[in-house]
Amino acid sequence: MTQAPKVSVSLRNLKVRDASLSSQLDMAPGRCGFRTNANVPFGTRALLLAASVDISGAWRLYSALKFKAERLFFTVGVSLRMSQLQLILSLQSGVHTCRLPITVSATAGWRSTAYLSGMTALATALARSFLVLPFMSWMRRREVEQQAEAAREKLDRDYNRAMTLQVILTRLAEERLAAERAVKGLVILQAEYGCLRLPTPAPPATICMDVTVPCQSFVDGSCLVLPAGTKSKLDGFCDTDPLGQSSKRLRIRYMHGGAEHTVDIDDCDELRLPT
């Protein structure tokens, strides 16, 4: 049995600014049809429009609003064809789509056209208020919680590594402390690094750590020089705020020449003691 010849002419993804337009004309003996659709994005949403008609007089109009939330897409649309009006809700994740068509009217006419406009606006507002916005809020909270948990785990690892290095530096720090005290040189009384002025409540994964031991071990000839750049890379230090939600500072209280001094600098500033 021979198959009737068919000719199709397609125009796909014609770009007009950010919008895209696709059309297709199908021709076969005794049959001719044309369909077109447009996609107009704006922000995390997109307006979808589609129309089709064939030689028999059958036609279909479709309009929808598509929302993007993370890796999911919500679509609220209204389909108007010769015999019925449908409200169509869909949820898409990757190649998987869940589609729910709801027949609103079994006839098409001016009343159906009015329904088309009203139902699109109503369905979009309801879906946005009760589906899209709550889901996006939940996804944001979930993402923040995951980031905070990952930051806490990283902070724990880095802090334990810094404390291990401080134990190793303790002997050197004690030797240099004794030498500096003998000549009334540079003695580090207390050194703190990190988020010194924490708000209430404190951000997650944010601490202030004691760095007296490494700072004393860095003293050489009654001088302490810390180069410009973050101090979190120094031995015995760590990044006290992996999420970057607070500013880090270094505060040192020290003795030199029998007098007590205090210096407070930004994380990336160069430090030279005595000043």
Buried (B, 14 or more C-beta within 10 A) or exposed (E): EEEEEEEEEEEEEEEEEEBBBBBBBBBBEEEBBBBBBBBBBEEEBBBBBBBBBBEEEEBBBBBBBBBBBEEBBBBBBBBBBEEBBBBBBBBBEEEEEEEEEEEBBEEBEEEBEEBBEEBBEBBBEEBBEEBBEEBBEEBEEEEEEEBBEEBBEBBEEBBEEBBEBBEBBBEBBEEBBEEBEEEEBBBBEEBBBBBBEBEEEEBBBBBBBBBBBBBBBBBEEBEBEBEEEEBBEBBBBBBBBBBEBBEBBBBBBBBBEEEEBEBEBEBEBEBEBBE
